[in-house]
Amino acid sequence: MTPARLSACRTSVMSSETRSQPRSQPDSLGDLFCSFTLLALQGFGGVLAVVQRELVEKKRWLTKEEFLEEWAVAQIMPGPNVVNLSLMIGGRHFGLPGALAALAGMLTVPLVLVLLLAVLYAQVASHPDVIGALRGMGAVAAGLIVATGLKLAAVLKRNPLGVPLCAALGLACFVGVALLRWPLVHVLLGLGSLACVLAYRKLKR
Protein backbone atom coordinates (compact mmCIF):
# COMPACT_ATOMS: atom_id res chain seq x y z
CA MET A 1 0.00 0.00 0.00
CA THR A 2 1.43 3.38 -1.03
CA PRO A 3 1.86 6.31 1.41
CA ALA A 4 -0.89 8.20 -0.44
CA ARG A 5 -3.25 5.25 0.00
CA LEU A 6 -2.39 5.04 3.71
CA SER A 7 -3.09 8.75 4.11
CA ALA A 8 -6.42 8.41 2.32
CA CYS A 9 -7.43 5.49 4.55
CA ARG A 10 -6.51 7.42 7.66
CA THR A 11 -8.49 10.45 6.47
CA SER A 12 -11.49 8.23 5.77
CA VAL A 13 -11.35 6.69 9.24
CA MET A 14 -11.01 10.08 10.90
CA SER A 15 -13.92 11.43 8.87
CA SER A 16 -16.18 8.56 9.96
CA GLU A 17 -15.15 9.14 13.58
CA THR A 18 -15.94 12.82 13.25
CA ARG A 19 -19.44 12.05 11.96
CA SER A 20 -20.14 9.58 14.75
CA GLN A 21 -18.65 11.75 17.52
CA PRO A 22 -19.23 15.53 17.26
CA ARG A 23 -15.94 17.39 17.48
CA SER A 24 -15.20 20.67 19.18
CA GLN A 25 -12.20 22.93 19.57
CA PRO A 26 -10.99 25.73 21.86
CA ASP A 27 -12.71 29.04 21.20
CA SER A 28 -9.78 31.30 22.05
CA LEU A 29 -6.45 31.58 23.82
CA GLY A 30 -8.37 32.42 26.98
CA ASP A 31 -10.39 29.23 26.62
CA LEU A 32 -7.17 27.24 26.31
CA PHE A 33 -5.67 28.93 29.37
CA CYS A 34 -8.76 28.45 31.56
CA SER A 35 -9.36 24.87 30.40
CA PHE A 36 -5.82 23.72 31.14
CA THR A 37 -5.78 25.63 34.43
CA LEU A 38 -8.88 23.75 35.58
CA LEU A 39 -7.44 20.50 34.28
CA ALA A 40 -4.17 21.04 36.13
CA LEU A 41 -5.97 21.80 39.40
CA GLN A 42 -7.74 18.44 39.21
CA GLY A 43 -4.65 16.40 38.40
CA PHE A 44 -3.47 15.29 41.84
CA GLY A 45 -1.59 12.09 41.01
CA GLY A 46 -3.96 10.40 38.56
CA VAL A 47 -3.68 13.05 35.89
CA LEU A 48 -4.20 10.61 33.00
CA ALA A 49 -7.79 9.93 34.06
CA VAL A 50 -8.52 13.64 34.40
CA VAL A 51 -6.98 14.54 31.04
CA GLN A 52 -8.85 11.78 29.21
CA ARG A 53 -12.19 12.74 30.77
CA GLU A 54 -11.80 16.48 30.15
CA LEU A 55 -10.33 16.46 26.64
CA VAL A 56 -12.13 13.44 25.17
CA GLU A 57 -15.43 13.03 26.99
CA LYS A 58 -16.32 16.58 28.08
CA LYS A 59 -14.71 19.02 25.65
CA ARG A 60 -14.38 16.57 22.73
CA TRP A 61 -11.21 18.23 21.51
CA LEU A 62 -9.80 14.76 20.74
CA THR A 63 -11.24 11.38 19.83
CA LYS A 64 -10.14 8.37 21.87
CA GLU A 65 -7.86 7.28 19.02
CA GLU A 66 -6.26 10.71 18.77
CA PHE A 67 -5.83 10.87 22.53
CA LEU A 68 -3.98 7.55 22.60
CA GLU A 69 -1.72 8.62 19.76
CA GLU A 70 -0.96 12.07 21.20
CA TRP A 71 -0.46 10.70 24.72
CA ALA A 72 1.98 8.12 23.36
CA VAL A 73 3.98 10.89 21.68
CA ALA A 74 3.83 13.03 24.83
CA GLN A 75 5.21 10.14 26.89
CA ILE A 76 8.35 9.68 24.83
CA MET A 77 9.12 13.41 24.74
CA PRO A 78 11.24 14.98 27.51
CA GLY A 79 9.25 16.57 30.30
CA PRO A 80 5.89 15.89 32.00
CA ASN A 81 3.42 14.05 29.77
CA VAL A 82 0.46 16.36 30.33
CA VAL A 83 2.58 19.48 29.74
CA ASN A 84 3.77 18.05 26.43
CA LEU A 85 0.18 17.24 25.50
CA SER A 86 -0.98 20.77 26.34
CA LEU A 87 1.73 22.23 24.09
CA MET A 88 0.68 19.93 21.25
CA ILE A 89 -3.01 20.79 21.52
CA GLY A 90 -2.43 24.52 21.91
CA GLY A 91 -0.01 24.57 18.99
CA ARG A 92 -2.42 22.62 16.79
CA HIS A 93 -5.21 25.18 17.14
CA PHE A 94 -3.42 28.53 17.60
CA GLY A 95 0.23 27.95 16.78
CA LEU A 96 2.92 29.25 19.13
CA PRO A 97 0.55 31.60 21.05
CA GLY A 98 -1.77 28.65 21.66
CA ALA A 99 1.06 26.45 22.90
CA LEU A 100 2.19 29.20 25.30
CA ALA A 101 -1.36 29.83 26.52
CA ALA A 102 -1.91 26.13 27.23
CA LEU A 103 1.47 25.89 28.96
CA ALA A 104 0.69 28.93 31.11
CA GLY A 105 -2.63 27.37 32.07
CA MET A 106 -0.91 24.16 33.11
CA LEU A 107 1.74 25.86 35.24
CA THR A 108 0.75 29.29 36.60
CA VAL A 109 -1.95 28.66 39.22
CA PRO A 110 -0.72 25.14 40.14
CA LEU A 111 2.79 26.55 40.70
CA VAL A 112 1.46 29.10 43.18
CA LEU A 113 -0.58 26.46 44.99
CA VAL A 114 2.32 23.99 45.10
CA LEU A 115 4.58 26.63 46.66
CA LEU A 116 1.96 27.41 49.30
CA LEU A 117 1.40 23.71 49.97
CA ALA A 118 5.15 23.13 50.23
CA VAL A 119 5.38 25.76 52.98
CA LEU A 120 2.42 24.20 54.79
CA TYR A 121 3.66 20.62 54.27
CA ALA A 122 7.01 21.43 55.84
CA GLN A 123 5.16 22.13 59.09
CA VAL A 124 3.12 18.90 59.18
CA ALA A 125 5.15 16.43 57.08
CA SER A 126 5.84 14.10 60.02
CA HIS A 127 2.26 13.99 61.27
CA PRO A 128 0.82 10.44 61.03
CA ASP A 129 -2.50 11.64 59.62
CA VAL A 130 -0.76 13.51 56.80
CA ILE A 131 1.40 10.49 55.95
CA GLY A 132 -1.66 8.25 55.86
CA ALA A 133 -3.59 10.73 53.69
CA LEU A 134 -0.79 10.88 51.13
CA ARG A 135 -0.58 7.09 50.98
CA GLY A 136 -4.32 6.94 50.39
CA MET A 137 -4.05 9.51 47.60
CA GLY A 138 -1.35 7.38 45.97
CA ALA A 139 -3.62 4.33 45.99
CA VAL A 140 -6.50 6.33 44.50
CA ALA A 141 -4.22 7.74 41.79
CA ALA A 142 -3.09 4.24 40.84
CA GLY A 143 -6.71 3.10 40.63
CA LEU A 144 -7.62 6.04 38.39
CA ILE A 145 -4.80 5.21 35.99
CA VAL A 146 -5.81 1.54 35.80
CA ALA A 147 -9.47 2.45 35.25
CA THR A 148 -8.58 4.86 32.46
CA GLY A 149 -6.39 2.27 30.79
CA LEU A 150 -9.24 -0.24 30.82
CA LYS A 151 -11.64 2.37 29.44
CA LEU A 152 -9.33 3.16 26.53
CA ALA A 153 -8.49 -0.49 25.84
CA ALA A 154 -11.53 -0.82 23.56
CA VAL A 155 -9.87 1.57 21.10
CA LEU A 156 -7.14 -1.02 20.49
CA LYS A 157 -9.62 -3.05 18.42
CA ARG A 158 -8.97 -0.59 15.59
CA ASN A 159 -5.22 -0.55 16.13
CA PRO A 160 -3.29 -2.04 13.18
CA LEU A 161 -1.37 -4.33 15.54
CA GLY A 162 -4.52 -5.90 16.97
CA VAL A 163 -5.49 -6.47 20.60
CA PRO A 164 -3.34 -9.59 21.30
CA LEU A 165 -0.10 -8.01 20.11
CA CYS A 166 -0.86 -4.71 21.87
CA ALA A 167 -1.54 -6.62 25.09
CA ALA A 168 1.71 -8.56 24.69
CA LEU A 169 3.72 -5.35 24.21
CA GLY A 170 2.02 -3.76 27.20
CA LEU A 171 2.78 -6.80 29.35
CA ALA A 172 6.38 -6.82 28.19
CA CYS A 173 6.67 -3.14 29.12
CA PHE A 174 5.24 -3.83 32.59
CA VAL A 175 7.62 -6.72 33.16
CA GLY A 176 10.63 -4.72 32.00
CA VAL A 177 9.89 -1.62 34.11
CA ALA A 178 8.09 -2.96 37.19
CA LEU A 179 9.67 -6.39 37.68
CA LEU A 180 13.08 -6.32 36.00
CA ARG A 181 13.68 -2.65 36.92
CA TRP A 182 15.11 -1.78 33.51
CA PRO A 183 15.56 1.94 32.77
CA LEU A 184 12.39 3.36 31.24
CA VAL A 185 14.26 4.93 28.32
CA HIS A 186 15.65 1.51 27.32
CA VAL A 187 12.22 -0.09 27.46
CA LEU A 188 10.65 2.72 25.43
CA LEU A 189 13.37 2.67 22.80
CA GLY A 190 13.32 -1.11 22.51
CA LEU A 191 9.60 -1.93 22.63
CA GLY A 192 8.60 1.39 21.06
CA SER A 193 10.86 0.85 18.07
CA LEU A 194 9.63 -2.72 17.70
CA ALA A 195 5.98 -1.60 17.83
CA CYS A 196 6.62 1.13 15.23
CA VAL A 197 8.24 -1.35 12.85
CA LEU A 198 5.44 -3.88 13.27
CA ALA A 199 2.74 -1.23 12.79
CA TYR A 200 4.46 0.09 9.67
CA ARG A 201 4.67 -3.38 8.16
CA LYS A 202 0.99 -4.03 8.93
CA LEU A 203 -0.12 -0.76 7.34
CA LYS A 204 2.10 -1.31 4.29
CA ARG A 205 0.33 -4.52 3.33
Secondary structure, 3 states (H helix, E strand, C coil): CCHHHHHHHHHHHHHHHHHHCCCCCCCCHHHHHHHHHHHHHHCCCCHHHHHHHHHHHHCCCCCHHHHHHHHHHHHHCCCCHHHHHHHHHHHHHHHHHHHHHHHHHHHHHHHHHHHHHHHHHHHHCCCHHHHHHHHHHHHHHHHHHHHHHHHHHHHHHHCCCCHHHHHHHHHHHHHHHHHCCCCHHHHHHHHHHHHHHHHHHHHHC
